[in-house]
């Protein structure tokens, strides 16, 4: 699991929301994230995006455990990733995420994984989640009010 690190001045150790409504989550590429050549394995990017999304929700008061307790799950139903350049072992990166739109119970997120200075783009992605009623495994008719209200904060004008 990648968590924000605390040893470098070039990357903050706390997640944050920028003025562009991007939530930023800092990671460092560890050996277990890499392939045999020292490049980050493609699946590691997905893990980092999930972590950034969960931390973004936490930053607006939504704990994923609380959603589970409400009987709601948010599985990924669509995923598109464009890898631009390899990220190497030991390198820091910033996973930027933002809520693109809510369409009923579909929630679309955008991602960019960049160098801490923003000069290098490693990957871009779009992920669609859908709200599912956990006990029945069926798509919900509407988002739980707590989630809908919190997500509206992410799309509100600054």
C-alpha positions as CSV (number, residue, x, y, z in Angstrom):
1,X,0.0,0.0,0.0
2,X,1.3,3.4,-0.9
3,X,0.8,6.2,1.6
4,X,2.1,9.8,1.5
5,X,5.6,9.8,2.6
6,X,7.2,12.2,5.1
7,X,10.8,12.3,4.3
8,X,11.1,14.6,1.3
9,X,10.6,18.3,0.9
10,X,9.5,18.0,-2.7
11,X,6.3,16.2,-1.9
12,X,3.8,17.1,0.8
13,X,2.8,14.3,3.2
14,X,-0.8,15.2,3.4
15,X,-3.4,14.9,0.7
16,X,-4.9,18.2,-0.5
17,X,-7.5,19.7,-2.8
18,X,-6.1,22.3,-5.2
19,X,-7.8,25.4,-6.5
20,X,-8.7,23.5,-9.7
21,X,-10.7,21.0,-7.7
22,X,-8.1,18.4,-8.2
23,X,-7.4,16.3,-5.1
24,X,-3.7,15.5,-4.8
25,X,-2.3,12.3,-3.3
26,X,1.5,11.8,-3.2
27,X,3.0,8.3,-3.7
28,X,6.5,6.9,-4.1
29,X,7.2,4.0,-6.4
30,X,8.5,1.2,-4.2
31,X,10.2,-2.0,-5.4
32,X,7.0,-4.1,-5.1
33,X,5.2,-1.7,-7.5
34,X,7.7,-2.5,-10.3
35,X,8.2,-5.1,-13.0
36,X,11.6,-6.9,-13.6
37,X,13.0,-3.8,-15.3
38,X,12.3,-1.3,-12.5
39,X,9.3,0.3,-14.3
40,X,6.1,0.6,-12.4
41,X,3.8,-2.3,-13.2
42,X,0.6,-1.0,-14.9
43,X,-1.7,-2.3,-12.1
44,X,0.1,-0.2,-9.5
45,X,-1.3,2.9,-11.1
46,X,-4.8,1.6,-10.6
47,X,-4.1,0.9,-6.9
48,X,-2.8,4.5,-6.5
49,X,-5.9,5.9,-8.2
50,X,-8.2,3.9,-5.8
51,X,-6.2,5.2,-2.8
52,X,-6.5,8.8,-4.1
53,X,-10.2,8.5,-4.6
54,X,-10.8,7.0,-1.1
55,X,-8.7,9.8,0.4
56,X,-10.6,12.4,-1.6
57,X,-13.9,11.0,-0.2
58,X,-12.4,11.0,3.3
59,X,-11.4,14.7,2.8
60,X,-15.1,15.6,2.3
61,X,-16.3,13.5,5.3
62,X,-17.1,10.2,3.6
63,X,-15.4,7.2,5.1
64,X,-15.7,4.2,2.9
65,X,-16.5,2.0,5.9
66,X,-19.5,4.2,6.5
67,X,-20.8,3.6,3.0
68,X,-20.4,-0.1,3.6
69,X,-22.3,0.2,6.8
70,X,-25.1,1.9,4.9
71,X,-25.2,-1.1,2.5
72,X,-23.6,0.8,-0.4
73,X,-20.6,-0.2,-2.5
74,X,-19.0,1.7,-5.4
75,X,-17.5,-0.8,-7.8
76,X,-15.7,0.2,-10.9
77,X,-17.7,-0.4,-14.1
78,X,-15.6,1.3,-16.6
79,X,-11.9,2.1,-16.8
80,X,-9.8,3.8,-19.4
81,X,-6.1,4.5,-18.8
82,X,-3.5,6.1,-21.1
83,X,0.1,5.5,-20.1
84,X,2.3,8.4,-21.3
85,X,5.8,7.5,-19.9
86,X,7.1,5.0,-17.4
87,X,7.5,5.8,-13.8
88,X,10.6,4.3,-12.2
89,X,11.3,2.7,-8.9
90,X,12.1,5.3,-6.2
91,X,10.4,8.1,-8.0
92,X,7.8,10.3,-6.3
93,X,4.5,11.1,-8.1
94,X,1.3,13.0,-7.5
95,X,-2.0,11.2,-8.2
96,X,-4.5,13.9,-9.0
97,X,-8.2,13.1,-9.0
98,X,-11.4,15.0,-9.4
99,X,-15.0,14.2,-9.8
100,X,-16.0,14.8,-13.4
101,X,-19.7,14.3,-13.1
102,X,-22.5,12.4,-11.4
103,X,-25.2,11.0,-13.7
104,X,-27.8,9.2,-11.5
105,X,-25.9,6.5,-9.7
106,X,-22.9,6.7,-12.1
107,X,-19.9,8.6,-10.8
108,X,-17.2,9.6,-13.2
109,X,-13.7,10.5,-12.0
110,X,-10.7,11.9,-13.9
111,X,-7.0,11.1,-12.9
112,X,-3.6,12.4,-13.8
113,X,-0.4,10.9,-12.4
114,X,2.4,13.5,-12.6
115,X,5.8,14.3,-11.3
116,X,5.7,16.5,-8.1
117,X,6.7,19.6,-10.1
118,X,3.9,18.8,-12.6
119,X,6.3,18.7,-15.6
120,X,6.1,15.0,-16.3
121,X,2.8,13.2,-17.1
122,X,3.0,9.5,-16.4
123,X,-0.7,8.5,-16.9
124,X,-4.2,9.8,-17.4
125,X,-7.4,7.9,-16.7
126,X,-11.1,8.0,-16.3
127,X,-13.0,5.7,-14.0
128,X,-16.8,5.2,-13.7
129,X,-18.2,3.9,-10.5
130,X,-21.8,2.9,-9.9
131,X,-23.6,2.7,-6.6
132,X,-24.7,-0.9,-5.7
133,X,-26.8,-2.1,-2.8
134,X,-24.4,-4.5,-1.1
135,X,-26.9,-7.0,0.4
136,X,-28.7,-7.5,-2.9
137,X,-25.9,-6.8,-5.3
138,X,-28.2,-4.6,-7.4
139,X,-27.6,-1.1,-8.7
140,X,-29.2,1.5,-6.5
141,X,-31.9,3.7,-7.9
142,X,-30.3,6.8,-6.3
143,X,-27.2,7.6,-4.4
144,X,-27.4,7.6,-0.6
145,X,-28.2,11.3,0.5
146,X,-25.0,11.6,2.5
147,X,-22.9,10.6,-0.5
148,X,-24.8,12.6,-3.0
149,X,-24.6,15.8,-0.8
150,X,-20.8,15.3,-0.2
151,X,-20.1,14.6,-3.9
152,X,-22.0,17.8,-4.8
153,X,-19.3,19.7,-2.8
154,X,-16.7,18.4,-5.2
155,X,-18.5,19.8,-8.3
156,X,-19.6,23.1,-6.8
157,X,-18.0,26.2,-8.1
158,X,-15.0,27.4,-6.1
